[in-house]
Amino acid sequence: MRKTLSLICFLLSLMLCSPQSEAARHRTRSSDEKPIITIKTDAYDVVGPTNSFGIILGSTETDYFDIDAGFGLQEMEVEPWHIENGTITGTYKTLQVSEKGLIEIYGDAAKLDMIQLQGGYVTETDMP
């Protein structure tokens, strides 16, 4: 019994001291904060739950943006973008879209100045 309790305490201490998992890093935003970009996609309808949606973001300066593809907010560090040999380079992220087919991007709209979507079956965008 004592060994089991010691093992449990040891495992708990490891969990508390270790870096957070991806799921634990998902953040929440205040309910009054609106997305700077909302994208509607048919990726889930066409491909199903194994869909893959690529997004490239570029900013005027390194900054953080939050993206929600239906599974909670994920923080993304976005670097300044540029064109290299005719190819746009920026910060790339692969997303899996939920059944809702919505992708919402939160952050400072004044700093986000490039977005490129790949394999997204985009049907609507809203950039207020």
C-alpha positions in Angstrom: 0.0 0.0 0.0 2.8 2.4 0.9 4.7 1.7 -2.3 1.6 2.3 -4.3 0.9 5.6 -2.6 4.6 6.7 -3.1 4.4 5.8 -6.8 1.2 7.8 -7.2 2.7 10.8 -5.4 5.8 10.5 -7.6 3.7 10.4 -10.8 1.6 13.4 -9.7 4.8 15.4 -9.0 6.1 14.6 -12.5 2.8 15.7 -14.1 2.8 19.0 -12.2 6.5 19.8 -13.0 6.4 18.7 -16.7 5.5 21.0 -19.5 1.8 21.3 -20.4 0.3 19.1 -23.0 -1.1 20.5 -26.2 -4.6 20.2 -24.9 -3.7 22.0 -21.7 -2.2 24.9 -23.7 -5.5 25.7 -25.3 -6.5 29.1 -24.0 -9.8 30.8 -23.5 -10.8 34.3 -24.6 -13.4 36.6 -23.1 -16.9 36.1 -24.5 -17.0 39.6 -25.9 -13.9 39.3 -28.0 -14.6 38.9 -31.7 -12.5 37.0 -34.2 -10.5 39.1 -36.7 -11.1 36.5 -39.4 -13.7 33.8 -39.7 -13.4 31.2 -42.4 -16.2 28.8 -43.3 -15.0 25.5 -45.0 -16.5 22.3 -46.4 -13.4 20.3 -45.5 -15.2 18.2 -42.9 -18.2 17.6 -45.3 -15.9 16.6 -48.2 -13.1 14.7 -46.4 -14.6 13.8 -43.0 -13.0 13.8 -39.6 -9.5 13.2 -41.0 -9.5 16.4 -42.9 -6.4 18.6 -43.0 -6.4 22.3 -43.6 -3.2 24.3 -44.1 -3.0 27.9 -43.1 0.0 30.3 -43.6 -0.1 33.6 -41.6 2.3 36.5 -41.9 2.6 39.5 -39.7 4.3 42.9 -39.6 6.3 41.8 -36.5 6.5 38.6 -34.5 3.2 38.2 -32.6 0.8 35.6 -31.2 -2.6 34.8 -32.6 -5.1 32.3 -31.5 -6.9 29.9 -33.9 -10.0 27.9 -33.2 -11.0 25.2 -35.7 -13.7 23.9 -33.5 -11.6 22.1 -30.9 -10.6 25.1 -28.7 -8.1 27.9 -29.1 -4.5 27.1 -30.0 -1.9 29.8 -29.7 0.3 30.4 -32.8 3.5 32.4 -32.9 3.4 34.2 -36.2 6.6 35.6 -37.8 6.9 38.3 -40.5 6.3 37.0 -44.0 8.3 37.5 -47.2 8.5 36.3 -50.8 11.5 34.1 -51.6 12.1 33.0 -55.2 8.5 33.7 -56.0 7.2 31.7 -53.1 5.3 33.3 -50.1 6.9 32.2 -46.8 5.2 32.7 -43.5 4.2 30.7 -40.4 2.5 27.5 -41.4 0.0 25.5 -39.3 -2.0 22.4 -40.1 -5.5 22.3 -38.7 -8.2 19.7 -38.5 -11.6 21.3 -38.8 -14.6 20.2 -36.7 -18.1 19.4 -38.1 -19.0 23.1 -37.8 -16.5 23.9 -40.5 -15.5 27.2 -38.9 -12.0 28.6 -38.3 -11.7 31.7 -36.2 -8.6 33.7 -35.8 -8.1 36.1 -32.8 -5.5 38.7 -32.2 -4.4 42.2 -33.3 -5.7 42.6 -36.8 -3.3 45.5 -37.5 -0.4 43.1 -37.2 -1.7 40.3 -39.4 -1.1 41.3 -43.0 -1.0 38.0 -44.9 -3.1 34.8 -45.0 -2.9 31.9 -47.3 -5.2 28.9 -47.1 -4.4 25.4 -48.5 -6.7 22.5 -49.0 -9.5 24.2 -47.2 -12.6 24.0 -49.4 -13.3 27.6 -48.3 -16.9 28.7 -48.9 -17.0 32.0 -47.0 -14.6 34.4 -45.2 -15.4 37.3 -42.9 -12.8 39.9 -42.1 -14.6 42.7 -40.2 
